[in-house]
């Protein structure tokens, strides 16, 4: 898991509990947005969610990071991630 303390994150859902809990946030939808990511940052970081959907977003980045590394999800249940377009230095990024 990457060290997110030193990274900027565009969208963060992160409750602060001493024990992991997947039911803090429910049915959050991040749909059809344009997300601009800082150098070496994350597009979305989510923790403690049930029913999270991240779909149809355009993610702009100047980083050459693996596109799968732009979205970090931990301690979540029933998560759907797909059809997010990565736009950046390289035009051949796959959808994540």
Secondary structure as UniProt FT lines:
FT   HELIX           4..6
FT   STRAND          9..14
FT   TURN            22..23
FT   STRAND          25..26
FT   STRAND          29..31
FT   STRAND          34..36
FT   TURN            39..40
FT   STRAND          42..47
FT   STRAND          49..50
FT   STRAND          53..55
FT   STRAND          58..60
FT   HELIX           67..70
FT   STRAND          71..74
FT   STRAND          80..82
FT   STRAND          85..87
FT   TURN            91..92
//
